[in-house]
Amino acid sequence: MRTLSRLHLDPPCLEAWCRLRDAERVFTLSRIRIRIRSRSRSRSRSRSRSTTSAAPE
């Protein structure tokens, strides 16, 4: 699972900063499965984040 930030959507790709690899990555939209954390659960930890389990293109 990866946590992404600084998202830029350019279909069919998503360019984002990957915190796991500490680098910019390009993801193929068809390979992304998204899980968004609930704000009520993550608010105490940090701001709401999107995570993805896709591999970079």
N, C-alpha and C positions, 0 to 999 in steps of 0.2 A: 504494500500500500504506500502511496506517495502523497505528500502534502504539497500542493502547488500554490504559488502566488504570482503576482504580476502577469495575469492572464491576457493573452491576445488571441482572439478567435479569427482565423482565416480559413474557412471551410475549404477542404475537408480536414484541416489541421488545427491544432491548438498549440500555440507557443506559450511556454510558461517557465517560471523558475522552479526547479525541482529541489526541495529541501533535502531529500534523501541523498542526491548526488551533488548538491551544492553547486549547481550549474544550470544554465538554460537548456531546455529540452524541447523537442517538437514531438507532439503526440498525434496519432491518427484518431479522429473522432469515432470511427467505427469500432475501435478497440477499447474505448473508455467505458468503464462502469463507475458511476459516481455514487458516493455516499456522503451526505451532508450531515454534519453533527448538529444536534439540536442546540439552539441558542441557550436554552435554560441550563443545559448540562455543561456547555463549554464556556459560558460567561464567566464562571469563577476561575477557569484556567487561562483563557485568552479569548480573543474574538472568534466568532464562528469561522470555521475553515472548511474548504472542500477537499476531499481526498479522492484519489483515483487509484485504481489497480492496473492501469494500462502500462504497457511497455512503450518506450519511445520508438519512433519510427526508424 
